[in-house]
Amino acid sequence: MKNSELKCNIEVEGIILTKDAIDTIKYLQEHNNESLDAKIAYIKDVICWIVSIQDALHEEEAAESMELMGSLNYLRKDLYKLRKP
């Protein structure tokens, strides 16, 4: 790691925030969390779509889609925690 890269990293309670991580969080929180809320809504829409096609899926696909929906829901909840108060 270069010296200039080290100057950009911030450690908070054992978490390393790189310049890219900080820039991403800043982007997501701009305009009253507009981008973050859009991504959260998109994930919610995908979950709703998967639910809507559940009956048409084969048993293995239905089980896999349930796992995917669970993972997407956890991701949605984690992203919500990044909202600027």
C-alpha positions, 0 to 999 in steps of 0.5 A: 500500500502506498503512503498516499493511500494510507492517508486516505483511510480512516479507522473507526472501531476497527473498521477501515474506511477507504476513500472509495468507501467514504465516497460511496457512502457520501454519494448514497447519502446526498440529496436526503438519501435519494440514491440510497432510497432508490437502491432500497426500493429497487431491491424491494421491487425485485423481492416483490417480483420474485414473490409474484413468479413463485408459483410458476417455478419448479421446486428447486427454483422456488427453494433457491428463489426463497434463499435469494429473497432472504439475502436480498431482504438482509441487504435491503435492511443493511443498506437502510442503516447507511441512511443519513439521519 
